Amino acid sequence: MKKTIAMLLAVVMVLGLCACGSKAPAETTKAPETTAAPETTAAPETTAAPETTAAPTASGSVYWLNFKPESDEALKEIAALYTQKTGVPVEIVTAAAGTYNETLTAEMDKSNPPTMFVVGNQAAVDTWGEYCLDLTGTDIANELSTDAYMLYDNDGKLCSIGYCYECYGIIVNTALLEKAGYARDYIKNFATLKEVAEDVHARADELGFDAFTSAGMDGGSSWRFTGHLINLEYYYESVDDPAAWTSCPAELTGKYMDNYRALYDLMVVNSLTDRADLANGGFDANAEFADGKAMFYVNGNWEWSSLQEKGMKAEDLTMIPYYCGVEGEEKAGVNCGTENYWAVNAEAKEEDIQATLAFMKWLVTDPEASEKAVATFGVMPYKQAAESANPFFAGANAYLANGCYNMWWATNYQPNVDAYRAAVVSAMNQYNADPTDANWEQVVTAFINGWAVQYQAANG
């Protein structure tokens, strides 16, 4: 049922998607996800933003504790613009990657705590719900173009609302794909992906490029495989048993680990780098891809800005799903979701609450402000938010428009994420050094048994 609802919502809302890109630096700065994604990531409807006058002046001030380090500079520009127009002070404080929870805890204990902060899933609602203003009926909530990004507490209070979402999969240089002799839309399942990857790898010297970029297993890269790629295992389990995935499940079946292995092996065998060297890390997959040394790059929409800056063109890029041999995967789409939800501090001064709500509405309705926000965040699910031309969101939109299912971010349920992934990386390094069935079983143990262990550690 969950999959059906998600698909229906996606098809209904997809036609209005504004394709946008979250500007992130190289992949080493992308923080691992620690929050759960909503079940549906349907593309929101958007309308042209009307001309707006300067934001109304108001008393109070705004303190936004920002979750996204890559957006710090852009948000400070937006804050300065708002202060210039209204006189209302807006302070932006950005937590370092991977430290948001610790920073939020520390800041909330101060005399002037954040008035805006991130509450990204139900676990976060359980922790911070009492601090969250009920956003039901507020102007900012009414600007949402979809109800897919709303988090409630057990009493029905609307605690937080999404402000952007993202997508990830296998980025393809379609110019190189055509140079290798394949049509842009040739890859439709694992069989065709395998055919292309193995052929290109075999002809790498002749073609001047390989199939996949390096799959480094250092901390700046391993999340692509221990956090993102593994989503195919979790997602298809959630399709089999949706009731078990309404919250973090206590156990996994591991049914799709062979599919994960098939795709992972394809990536690391048909690559620029010998798999035995991946544990050393230090590879720049973004540069390898931008320099035309490889045709496939496992990553997300946030890479668009840096690839564009390096001279890549939107018409030469697309993103395909994690094809892994699952039956019916010809109707798969890419992985779309979010960990970015705004909450307003209910314990702030009343004038600061009102100033914050006014700022939030201005941010998603003012043409200049929303253009700056969309440029750094990506798609914003608000009726009047600016448009962008990120090719990866355009591709995600096209899949949904064609009736493909979205692979929601089930990976965000990973319990005790840092400890969980650390054990997985260790097992995968052993497997890459000696890819035997016995060593693969250690990877399965780390992913599947490790989930149950970390769930118990987190939940008692």
Backbone torsions as a table, in degrees:
resi	resn	phi	psi	omega
1	MET	NA	-42.6	-179.2
2	LYS	-59.7	-43.9	180.0
3	LYS	-63.2	-41.4	-179.0
4	THR	-62.7	-46.7	178.9
5	ILE	-60.7	-45.0	-178.6
6	ALA	-60.9	-41.9	-178.8
7	MET	-67.5	-40.9	179.3
8	LEU	-63.1	-45.4	178.3
9	LEU	-61.7	-40.2	-178.5
10	ALA	-63.2	-44.1	-178.5
11	VAL	-66.1	-39.4	-178.9
12	VAL	-65.4	-42.4	-171.0
13	MET	-96.5	-9.3	-168.9
14	VAL	-65.1	-30.6	-172.2
15	LEU	-63.9	-19.0	-178.8
16	GLY	-99.5	12.3	-176.1
17	LEU	-61.8	131.9	170.3
18	CYS	-96.1	116.3	-178.9
19	ALA	-77.6	122.3	-175.0
20	CYS	-143.2	163.7	-177.3
21	GLY	-127.2	133.4	172.9
22	SER	-82.8	116.7	-174.5
23	LYS	-76.4	106.8	175.2
24	ALA	-116.2	149.9	172.7
25	PRO	-72.4	-162.5	-178.7
26	ALA	-52.9	160.0	-170.6
27	GLU	-58.5	-15.9	-178.4
28	THR	-67.8	-14.3	-177.8
29	THR	-100.6	0.8	-179.3
30	LYS	-78.5	114.8	-176.9
31	ALA	-72.6	142.5	177.4
32	PRO	-65.9	145.5	-178.0
33	GLU	-74.6	137.7	178.6
34	THR	-129.0	9.9	-177.6
35	THR	-127.6	155.5	-173.7
36	ALA	-85.9	143.9	-179.8
37	ALA	-89.5	157.8	176.0
38	PRO	-70.6	164.2	-176.1
39	GLU	-70.6	-27.2	-177.4
40	THR	-126.0	141.1	179.3
41	THR	-125.8	42.0	-178.2
42	ALA	-58.4	142.2	-179.6
43	ALA	-69.5	130.3	-175.7
44	PRO	-77.1	153.0	173.2
45	GLU	-74.4	145.3	177.5
46	THR	-133.1	152.0	177.0
47	THR	-129.2	160.6	-179.9
48	ALA	-63.2	135.2	-178.7
49	ALA	-74.2	127.5	178.8
50	PRO	-72.7	162.5	174.2
51	GLU	-66.2	136.5	-179.4
52	THR	-124.4	151.4	175.3
53	THR	-85.7	175.8	178.9
54	ALA	-57.6	145.3	-179.5
55	ALA	-59.6	143.5	-179.0
56	PRO	-63.2	143.7	177.3
57	THR	-72.7	151.8	-178.8
58	ALA	-154.8	160.8	174.1
59	SER	-85.4	179.1	178.9
60	GLY	85.6	-176.4	-179.5
61	SER	-146.9	168.7	-177.1
62	VAL	-125.4	134.5	173.0
63	TYR	-129.0	109.8	-177.0
64	TRP	-104.2	115.0	173.3
65	LEU	-87.8	103.8	-171.0
66	ASN	-82.7	138.5	-178.1
67	PHE	-89.7	-22.4	-169.4
68	LYS	-109.1	102.3	-178.7
69	PRO	-57.1	-35.3	-177.9
70	GLU	-67.7	-12.8	-178.3
71	SER	-101.0	1.1	-172.9
72	ASP	-55.4	-50.6	-176.4
73	GLU	-62.8	-45.0	-179.1
74	ALA	-63.6	-40.6	-178.8
75	LEU	-67.8	-34.5	177.5
76	LYS	-68.5	-32.6	174.3
77	GLU	-66.2	-42.0	178.6
78	ILE	-64.2	-43.1	179.4
79	ALA	-60.5	-43.6	179.8
80	ALA	-64.2	-37.6	178.6
81	LEU	-63.2	-42.8	-178.9
82	TYR	-66.7	-42.8	178.8
83	THR	-63.1	-39.1	177.7
84	GLN	-61.2	-39.4	-176.5
85	LYS	-79.9	-31.5	-170.5
86	THR	-120.1	-20.3	-173.4
87	GLY	82.8	-1.9	-179.0
88	VAL	-82.7	122.7	178.9
89	PRO	-67.5	134.7	176.2
90	VAL	-128.5	116.0	179.5
91	GLU	-102.6	130.9	176.0
92	ILE	-110.8	119.6	173.3
93	VAL	-118.2	128.3	-175.0
94	THR	-112.3	123.8	176.5
95	ALA	-73.6	143.1	175.5
96	ALA	-64.2	151.8	-178.5
97	ALA	-53.4	130.3	177.4
98	GLY	80.2	6.2	-177.1
99	THR	-122.2	16.1	-171.0
100	TYR	-62.1	-45.9	-176.9
101	ASN	-60.7	-43.1	178.9
102	GLU	-65.4	-41.4	-179.9
103	THR	-65.7	-42.7	179.6
104	LEU	-61.4	-44.4	179.5
105	THR	-59.3	-43.7	-179.5
106	ALA	-67.7	-42.2	-177.1
107	GLU	-69.9	-33.2	-179.9
108	MET	-68.0	-20.1	179.1
109	ASP	-85.0	-5.4	-176.8
110	LYS	-86.0	165.2	-177.2
111	SER	-68.6	-26.9	177.2
112	ASN	-122.0	79.0	-175.1
113	PRO	-75.8	169.0	177.4
114	PRO	-58.0	143.9	171.4
115	THR	-95.8	-21.2	174.6
116	MET	-125.9	132.6	178.0
117	PHE	-153.5	175.9	-175.1
118	VAL	-103.4	128.5	171.6
119	VAL	-125.9	100.0	-161.7
120	GLY	-96.1	-10.6	175.5
121	ASN	-160.7	-176.4	-175.6
122	GLN	-64.8	-33.4	176.7
123	ALA	-63.4	-40.1	177.4
124	ALA	-68.2	-35.0	175.3
125	VAL	-61.4	-42.2	178.6
126	ASP	-61.0	-36.0	-178.3
127	THR	-78.6	-43.7	-169.3
128	TRP	-113.7	3.2	-174.6
129	GLY	-54.8	-37.4	-178.2
130	GLU	-67.0	-21.3	178.0
131	TYR	-87.7	-9.2	-172.4
132	CYS	-88.0	126.8	172.2
133	LEU	-68.1	140.7	175.0
134	ASP	-70.5	114.3	-176.5
135	LEU	-88.9	3.0	179.5
136	THR	-57.9	127.0	176.2
137	GLY	78.4	0.0	178.3
138	THR	-73.1	159.6	-179.7
139	ASP	-59.5	-39.0	-178.0
140	ILE	-68.6	-40.8	177.9
141	ALA	-64.9	-35.7	179.8
142	ASN	-69.7	-16.3	178.1
143	GLU	-82.8	-13.2	178.4
144	LEU	-59.8	140.2	179.0
145	SER	-95.2	-1.3	178.3
146	THR	-153.4	152.9	176.0
147	ASP	-96.5	14.2	-177.7
148	ALA	-73.2	-15.2	-174.6
149	TYR	-121.5	62.4	178.6
150	MET	-134.2	131.9	178.6
151	LEU	-117.5	129.1	-176.6
152	TYR	-116.6	154.4	171.7
153	ASP	-89.1	-177.5	-175.8
154	ASN	-66.1	-18.8	178.7
155	ASP	-94.1	4.0	178.5
156	GLY	87.8	10.8	177.5
157	LYS	-75.9	132.4	176.8
158	LEU	-79.6	101.5	-172.1
159	CYS	-85.1	-37.0	-177.3
160	SER	-153.9	155.9	-177.8
161	ILE	-133.1	143.0	-177.5
162	GLY	-68.8	144.1	176.3
163	TYR	-118.0	-10.8	171.8
164	CYS	-164.7	163.8	173.0
165	TYR	-144.1	169.6	-170.8
166	GLU	-139.4	171.3	177.0
167	CYS	-142.2	151.9	176.5
168	TYR	-144.3	159.8	-178.4
169	GLY	177.4	-139.4	177.7
170	ILE	-110.1	111.2	178.4
171	ILE	-76.4	135.4	-175.7
172	VAL	-121.6	131.6	168.8
173	ASN	-85.8	99.1	-174.2
174	THR	-70.0	-24.4	175.8
175	ALA	-64.3	-41.2	177.2
176	LEU	-71.1	-35.9	177.5
177	LEU	-58.7	-44.2	179.0
178	GLU	-69.6	-36.5	176.7
179	LYS	-61.2	-33.1	178.7
180	ALA	-77.5	-6.2	175.1
181	GLY	102.2	16.9	-177.8
182	TYR	-119.2	144.5	176.3
183	ALA	-67.3	155.0	-178.4
184	ARG	-57.6	-32.4	-176.2
185	ASP	-105.5	22.9	-175.7
186	TYR	-68.3	-36.9	-174.8
187	ILE	-82.0	115.8	-176.2
188	LYS	-129.2	-5.9	-179.2
189	ASN	-165.4	-177.8	-176.6
190	PHE	-66.0	-36.2	-178.6
191	ALA	-60.2	-44.8	-179.4
192	THR	-74.0	-33.9	175.1
193	LEU	-62.7	-44.1	-180.0
194	LYS	-64.2	-42.8	179.0
195	GLU	-58.1	-47.9	-177.7
196	VAL	-67.7	-47.3	-176.8
197	ALA	-61.2	-45.2	-178.7
198	GLU	-69.0	-36.2	178.4
199	ASP	-67.3	-45.8	-180.0
200	VAL	-64.1	-42.8	179.2
201	HIS	-61.3	-40.5	-179.8
202	ALA	-66.8	-27.7	-177.9
203	ARG	-107.1	19.5	-173.4
204	ALA	-56.2	-43.4	-179.7
205	ASP	-64.4	-40.4	179.6
206	GLU	-68.3	-43.0	-175.5
207	LEU	-79.2	-30.3	-176.5
208	GLY	89.4	9.6	176.1
209	PHE	-155.1	158.8	-179.7
210	ASP	-105.6	-176.6	-178.1
211	ALA	-78.2	-66.8	-174.0
212	PHE	-108.2	148.2	170.8
213	THR	-69.9	170.0	180.0
214	SER	-64.2	141.8	-178.7
215	ALA	-109.9	61.3	-176.7
216	GLY	-55.3	144.3	-178.2
217	MET	-107.2	18.9	172.2
218	ASP	-77.3	172.6	-174.2
219	GLY	-62.4	-25.9	-179.6
220	GLY	-81.4	-4.3	-175.1
221	SER	-135.6	-29.0	-172.2
222	SER	-61.9	-25.8	179.1
223	TRP	-59.5	-24.1	179.3
224	ARG	-64.3	-24.7	-175.9
225	PHE	-111.3	-33.7	179.3
226	THR	-90.0	-12.6	178.3
227	GLY	-117.0	-44.1	-176.3
228	HIS	-91.0	-57.9	-175.7
229	LEU	-58.0	-37.2	-178.9
230	ILE	-66.1	-11.9	177.6
231	ASN	-57.8	-27.1	178.9
232	LEU	-63.1	-38.0	176.7
233	GLU	-64.7	-49.2	-178.9
234	TYR	-65.0	-44.6	-175.7
235	TYR	-60.1	-49.1	-176.9
236	TYR	-69.1	-28.9	170.7
237	GLU	-63.1	-39.1	-179.4
238	SER	-67.3	-29.6	176.0
239	VAL	-68.7	-39.9	179.2
240	ASP	-67.0	-36.8	-174.9
241	ASP	-140.1	72.7	-175.2
242	PRO	-60.6	-30.8	-178.4
243	ALA	-63.7	-30.6	-178.7
244	ALA	-74.7	-13.5	-174.4
245	TRP	-113.6	23.1	172.2
246	THR	-76.1	-16.4	171.5
247	SER	-147.5	-178.2	-178.9
248	CYS	-63.1	118.5	178.6
249	PRO	-71.3	148.8	-179.2
250	ALA	-74.2	-25.8	-176.4
251	GLU	-142.6	159.5	173.9
252	LEU	-116.9	156.0	176.7
253	THR	-89.1	-27.8	-177.2
254	GLY	74.2	16.3	-174.7
255	LYS	-59.0	-32.1	-172.6
256	TYR	-107.0	19.4	178.9
257	MET	-68.2	-30.8	176.2
258	ASP	-65.9	-34.7	176.8
259	ASN	-67.5	-40.5	176.4
260	TYR	-61.1	-44.2	-179.2
261	ARG	-61.8	-42.9	-177.6
262	ALA	-60.5	-44.3	-179.1
263	LEU	-72.5	-42.1	179.3
264	TYR	-61.9	-46.4	178.9
265	ASP	-59.5	-41.8	178.8
266	LEU	-57.8	-40.6	-177.5
267	MET	-69.5	-42.0	-173.4
268	VAL	-88.4	-19.1	176.7
269	VAL	-82.1	-42.3	-177.1
270	ASN	-97.7	64.3	-169.1
271	SER	-139.2	167.0	176.9
272	LEU	-66.8	-23.9	-170.4
273	THR	-121.9	135.2	175.8
274	ASP	-61.4	134.2	-174.6
275	ARG	-60.3	-27.5	-179.5
276	ALA	-67.0	-18.2	-178.8
277	ASP	-96.0	-3.2	-172.3
278	LEU	-66.3	-30.3	-178.4
279	ALA	-62.2	-26.2	-178.1
280	ASN	-69.4	-27.1	-179.8
281	GLY	65.6	-164.0	178.7
282	GLY	84.8	6.4	-179.8
283	PHE	-85.9	146.1	178.3
284	ASP	-109.0	84.2	-176.9
285	ALA	-63.9	-33.7	178.7
286	ASN	-60.9	-46.5	179.8
287	ALA	-67.6	-39.9	177.5
288	GLU	-56.4	-43.5	-178.5
289	PHE	-71.1	-47.3	-178.7
290	ALA	-62.9	-31.4	-180.0
291	ASP	-83.0	1.9	177.6
292	GLY	75.2	22.7	179.8
293	LYS	-85.6	-15.5	179.4
294	ALA	-147.5	154.9	-174.0
295	MET	-95.6	-27.0	-177.2
296	PHE	-118.3	141.9	-178.5
297	TYR	-142.5	115.7	-178.5
298	VAL	-81.4	106.3	-178.7
299	ASN	-171.2	-162.5	-172.2
300	GLY	-128.4	-177.9	-175.4
301	ASN	-60.1	-24.7	-177.9
302	TRP	-64.7	-14.0	179.8
303	GLU	-79.6	-11.3	-174.0
304	TRP	-57.8	-47.8	-175.4
305	SER	-59.7	-45.9	-178.2
306	SER	-69.5	-35.8	177.6
307	LEU	-67.4	-38.6	177.6
308	GLN	-64.3	-42.6	178.9
309	GLU	-62.3	-26.2	179.3
310	LYS	-90.9	8.6	172.0
311	GLY	100.6	1.7	179.2
312	MET	-77.3	149.3	-176.4
313	LYS	-109.1	144.6	-178.6
314	ALA	-57.6	-37.2	-176.8
315	GLU	-69.0	-13.8	179.3
316	ASP	-101.6	10.6	-175.9
317	LEU	-130.1	143.0	169.3
318	THR	-151.0	176.5	177.9
319	MET	-132.0	132.1	178.4
320	ILE	-113.6	160.8	-177.7
321	PRO	-70.6	173.1	172.7
322	TYR	-79.2	80.0	176.5
323	TYR	-70.1	128.3	-173.1
324	CYS	-143.5	12.3	176.5
325	GLY	92.9	9.3	177.3
326	VAL	-74.5	140.7	-179.6
327	GLU	-59.5	133.7	177.7
328	GLY	81.2	10.7	-174.9
329	GLU	-70.3	-7.5	174.3
330	GLU	-61.1	-18.1	177.7
331	LYS	-103.2	17.1	177.8
332	ALA	-78.6	148.9	169.2
333	GLY	-112.7	-173.5	179.3
334	VAL	-83.2	179.1	-176.8
335	ASN	-91.0	112.3	179.9
336	CYS	-119.1	140.4	178.5
337	GLY	-179.4	-170.0	179.6
338	THR	-153.9	156.4	171.0
339	GLU	-127.9	13.0	-171.7
340	ASN	-112.6	100.6	-179.3
341	TYR	-127.9	129.6	176.1
342	TRP	-80.9	137.3	167.9
343	ALA	-127.8	154.1	177.5
344	VAL	-114.8	133.9	-175.3
345	ASN	-71.7	110.0	-178.4
346	ALA	-67.9	-17.9	-178.0
347	GLU	-95.8	3.5	175.8
348	ALA	-73.3	167.3	176.0
349	LYS	-62.1	147.7	-175.8
350	GLU	-58.7	-41.6	-179.4
351	GLU	-66.8	-29.4	177.2
352	ASP	-75.2	-35.7	175.1
353	ILE	-60.6	-48.3	-178.7
354	GLN	-65.7	-38.3	177.4
355	ALA	-63.6	-38.9	179.9
356	THR	-66.5	-44.5	178.5
357	LEU	-62.3	-40.4	178.3
358	ALA	-65.4	-41.0	178.1
359	PHE	-62.8	-43.7	-179.1
360	MET	-61.1	-44.4	179.5
361	LYS	-63.9	-44.2	178.9
362	TRP	-58.8	-40.8	-176.4
363	LEU	-59.8	-36.6	-175.6
364	VAL	-98.0	-1.7	-179.3
365	THR	-119.0	-28.5	179.3
366	ASP	-72.8	126.8	-175.5
367	PRO	-57.0	-46.0	-177.4
368	GLU	-67.9	-44.5	-178.4
369	ALA	-66.0	-45.5	-177.3
370	SER	-68.9	-30.2	176.0
371	GLU	-63.9	-42.7	177.4
372	LYS	-64.9	-40.5	-178.8
373	ALA	-67.1	-45.3	179.8
374	VAL	-63.3	-35.4	-179.6
375	ALA	-61.8	-30.7	-179.8
376	THR	-98.9	-32.1	-175.4
377	PHE	-88.2	-37.0	-168.1
378	GLY	103.9	-154.1	-179.2
379	VAL	-61.2	130.4	173.5
380	MET	-113.1	124.9	-173.1
381	PRO	-81.5	59.7	-178.7
382	TYR	-130.3	145.5	-170.8
383	LYS	-57.8	-37.0	-173.9
384	GLN	-109.9	12.3	-179.3
385	ALA	-67.6	150.2	-178.4
386	ALA	-67.1	160.5	178.1
387	GLU	-95.7	162.9	175.7
388	SER	-144.1	176.7	-174.7
389	ALA	-125.4	34.6	178.0
390	ASN	-62.7	120.4	-175.6
391	PRO	-66.2	-24.0	-178.0
392	PHE	-75.0	-36.2	173.3
393	PHE	-69.5	-35.3	176.1
394	ALA	-60.4	-40.1	177.9
395	GLY	-67.0	-42.4	177.2
396	ALA	-60.5	-40.9	178.4
397	ASN	-61.1	-43.2	-177.8
398	ALA	-63.8	-40.9	177.6
399	TYR	-59.4	-47.7	-178.3
400	LEU	-65.3	-39.7	179.7
401	ALA	-62.5	-27.9	178.7
402	ASN	-89.7	11.4	175.1
403	GLY	84.3	14.1	178.6
404	CYS	-78.1	153.9	179.4
405	TYR	-85.8	146.2	176.1
406	ASN	-87.7	137.4	175.7
407	MET	-92.1	96.0	-175.8
408	TRP	-67.6	161.9	-171.7
409	TRP	-80.0	68.1	175.5
410	ALA	-63.5	-23.8	-179.9
411	THR	-59.9	-21.5	-177.8
412	ASN	-71.5	-6.6	175.1
413	TYR	-84.0	-3.6	-177.4
414	GLN	-50.1	122.1	-178.0
415	PRO	-79.6	143.9	-179.5
416	ASN	42.7	60.1	-164.2
417	VAL	-54.4	-41.4	-176.3
418	ASP	-65.7	-47.3	179.3
419	ALA	-66.9	-39.1	-179.8
420	TYR	-60.9	-50.3	-176.3
421	ARG	-71.0	-32.3	179.2
422	ALA	-60.1	-42.4	178.9
423	ALA	-66.5	-37.2	178.6
424	VAL	-65.4	-45.0	179.9
425	VAL	-58.4	-42.8	179.2
426	SER	-59.9	-44.9	-179.7
427	ALA	-67.5	-38.4	-179.1
428	MET	-70.5	-33.6	175.4
429	ASN	-63.9	-40.5	177.6
430	GLN	-64.2	-40.9	179.5
431	TYR	-66.7	-41.3	179.2
432	ASN	-65.3	-35.1	178.9
433	ALA	-69.7	-30.3	-177.8
434	ASP	-151.1	84.3	-170.8
435	PRO	-75.7	65.0	177.3
436	THR	-94.7	165.1	176.5
437	ASP	-62.4	-37.5	-179.7
438	ALA	-63.3	-41.8	178.2
439	ASN	-71.6	-30.4	175.3
440	TRP	-64.3	-36.6	179.0
441	GLU	-61.0	-28.9	175.9
442	GLN	-69.4	-33.6	175.4
443	VAL	-66.6	-44.6	178.2
444	VAL	-60.3	-43.6	179.3
445	THR	-60.4	-43.0	-179.2
446	ALA	-64.6	-41.6	-179.5
447	PHE	-73.8	-46.1	-170.3
448	ILE	-90.2	-58.2	177.3
449	ASN	-65.2	-36.3	179.2
450	GLY	-61.6	-34.4	176.4
451	TRP	-59.5	-49.3	-178.6
452	ALA	-62.4	-40.1	179.4
453	VAL	-63.5	-46.7	-177.8
454	GLN	-72.9	-29.3	174.6
455	TYR	-63.2	-44.2	178.8
456	GLN	-65.3	-37.4	179.2
457	ALA	-65.3	-35.5	-177.8
458	ALA	-82.4	-29.0	-172.2
459	ASN	-116.2	-8.7	178.1
460	GLY	78.3	NA	NA
